[in-house]
């Protein structure tokens, strides 16, 4: 759905992807090995929507999600480095 949004520019596709990732997070809560990755993927969808709508609430949520993903990841793990880089980028966008 995120790719479809990129190709077609239909925000409804992105909104649906966001809804589905929120549902996935309910099914795989903290403690589940996929939780940090799911947090990161939801953040990616929200940052795309932020770029389209410039809704600061999306950026705030992205920062929170990426911080949680980072907190749940192990330093040295590739997902840790990705979340750390993304978080730094999102925090710079906030300035």
C-alpha positions as CSV (number, residue, x, y, z in Angstrom):
1,X,0.0,0.0,0.0
2,X,2.9,2.3,0.7
3,X,4.3,1.6,-2.7
4,X,0.9,2.1,-4.3
5,X,0.8,5.5,-2.6
6,X,4.2,6.4,-4.1
7,X,3.0,5.4,-7.5
8,X,-0.5,6.8,-7.5
9,X,-0.3,9.5,-4.9
10,X,-3.6,8.4,-3.3
11,X,-3.5,9.2,0.4
12,X,-6.2,6.6,1.1
13,X,-3.6,3.9,0.4
14,X,-1.2,5.3,2.9
15,X,-4.0,5.8,5.5
16,X,-4.9,2.1,5.0
17,X,-1.3,1.0,5.5
18,X,-1.1,3.1,8.7
19,X,-4.3,1.4,10.0
20,X,-3.0,-2.0,9.1
21,X,0.4,-1.4,10.8
22,X,-1.5,-0.2,14.0
23,X,-3.4,-3.5,13.9
24,X,-0.2,-5.5,13.5
25,X,1.2,-3.7,16.5
26,X,-1.8,-4.9,18.5
27,X,-1.3,-8.4,17.3
28,X,2.5,-8.3,18.0
29,X,2.9,-6.2,21.2
30,X,6.1,-5.3,22.9
31,X,8.2,-8.4,23.6
32,X,7.4,-9.9,20.2
33,X,10.6,-10.0,18.2
34,X,8.9,-8.2,15.2
35,X,7.7,-5.3,17.3
36,X,10.6,-2.9,16.7
37,X,10.4,-3.6,13.0
38,X,6.7,-3.0,13.0
39,X,7.1,0.3,14.9
40,X,9.7,1.3,12.3
41,X,7.4,0.4,9.3
42,X,4.5,2.4,10.8
43,X,6.9,5.3,11.3
44,X,7.9,5.1,7.6
45,X,4.2,5.3,6.6
46,X,3.6,8.2,8.9
47,X,6.6,10.2,7.6
48,X,5.4,9.7,4.1
49,X,2.0,11.1,5.1
50,X,3.8,14.0,6.9
51,X,5.6,14.9,3.7
52,X,2.3,15.0,1.9
53,X,0.1,16.7,4.6
54,X,2.7,18.5,6.8
55,X,0.7,17.4,9.9
56,X,3.1,18.0,12.8
57,X,1.2,15.4,14.8
58,X,2.4,12.7,12.3
59,X,6.0,13.9,12.8
60,X,5.6,13.8,16.6
61,X,4.3,10.3,16.4
62,X,7.1,9.2,14.1
63,X,9.6,10.4,16.6
64,X,7.9,8.5,19.4
65,X,7.6,5.3,17.4
66,X,11.2,5.4,16.2
67,X,12.4,6.1,19.8
68,X,10.5,3.1,21.0
69,X,11.9,0.9,18.2
70,X,15.4,2.1,19.2
71,X,14.8,1.3,22.8
72,X,13.6,-2.2,22.0
73,X,16.6,-2.9,19.6
74,X,20.0,-4.1,20.6
75,X,23.0,-1.8,19.9
76,X,25.0,-3.3,17.0
77,X,21.9,-4.9,15.4
78,X,21.3,-3.4,11.9
79,X,17.7,-2.4,12.9
80,X,19.2,-0.4,15.8
81,X,21.4,1.5,13.4
82,X,18.5,2.2,11.0
83,X,16.2,3.4,13.8
84,X,19.0,5.6,15.2
85,X,19.6,7.2,11.8
86,X,15.9,7.7,11.2
87,X,15.4,9.2,14.6
88,X,18.2,11.7,14.1
89,X,16.7,12.7,10.7
90,X,13.2,13.1,12.2
91,X,14.5,15.1,15.1
92,X,16.3,17.4,12.7
93,X,13.0,17.9,10.8
94,X,11.4,19.1,14.0
95,X,13.8,22.0,14.3
